[in-house]
């Protein structure tokens, strides 16, 4: 936001700051750390070499040799987030190193205990989530030089997994979608304020800005085609986003040794864990089906607690939809409907992406496997072929939330 006379800046900054949101980065972690303090060198050494350790099937043995470290020396939110990022990536690599049929059943104590400690400190579950994979997993290749510091060509991931440039592209395109949402988050805050103050002109303006931001998110999402190979995503990357809840490959969950003697079940990373669309849905009064709502609310448990609290704050604000319905203001109704249409269009395009990267890619993988013979041929992952990595019934869920979004349109 450009600096103005200061009358609008301070309230917005305070409103976002309360929930660990940034005016420049939204829900993204601003300036994530890329190195942990010296005592945690063993974690960083493994994390830096993850793709090679996983593909050579040496990760599990390296983890077993890892010293037992306590999380108590970590200081501040940034160190905790980097530790959670590192330990979650190592965990996903360990669990899925041997593929679906060789999934790990017990996470070793020297990984499970510190991962649990860091998770408890952050209020996050002990598994890779959107908050790790995207929000805290970015850095600038060159903070000061060319290309410009904020150019997408200057961005890179901090920690990686197998998948090479497609993995990097998947993370960074998703990050660009989050970045495109930032003006919409600020417009949302302005809309709530304008609704409370009954400032019709300001409310119309805020809603138009929100609709434009959602359209920019769709434009950012389209870049997935430029950076991510569907075959690599489906056959290599996707398994490492899979969790151990509602996953046939791990029906009993995962035992975190030293934490619990009973298996625990957590959902894998999912776009449904992004706080952005939850906040927009609450502002616009979108009401999803009972099943979809239950899943979406469960995904909120995978968000940093301050982000969850932001969504709750929007949910408890006076109803914008009711205000638009009762206002009789045609311009306000048009601006509101513009937001609904942009959100439905975004969800429709998400379905297009999922069709290409999962349904079509899965069919291609099956066909290619059928064309080859021999017991040594590795099978592509299939346990979640019809489900999202978060465990939802993929197309039924995506089409349901798209359709219920469209139903939020207010007719004249």
Secondary structure, DSSP 8 states (H G I E B T S, - for coil): ----SSTTHHHHHHHHHTTT-BTTTBTS-TT------GGGHHHHHHHHTHHHHHHTT-HHHHHHTS----GGG--HHHHHHHHHHHHHHHHHHHHHTT-GGG--SEE-HHHHHHHHHHHHHHT--SS--HIIIIIT--EESSSSSSS-TTSGGGEE-SS--SSHHHHHHHHHHHHHHHHHTHHHHHHHHHHHHHHHHT-HHHHHHHHHHHHHHHHHHHHHHTTHHHH--HHHIIIIIGGGG--SSS-GGGTT-BEETTT-SS-B------GGG-HHHHHHHHHHT----HHHHHHHHHHGGGS-HHHHHHHHHHHTS--HHHHHHHH--HHHHHHHHHHHHHHHHHHHHHHHHHIIIIIIHHHHHHHHHHH--STTS-----TTTTB-TTSSBHHHHHHHHHHHHHTT----
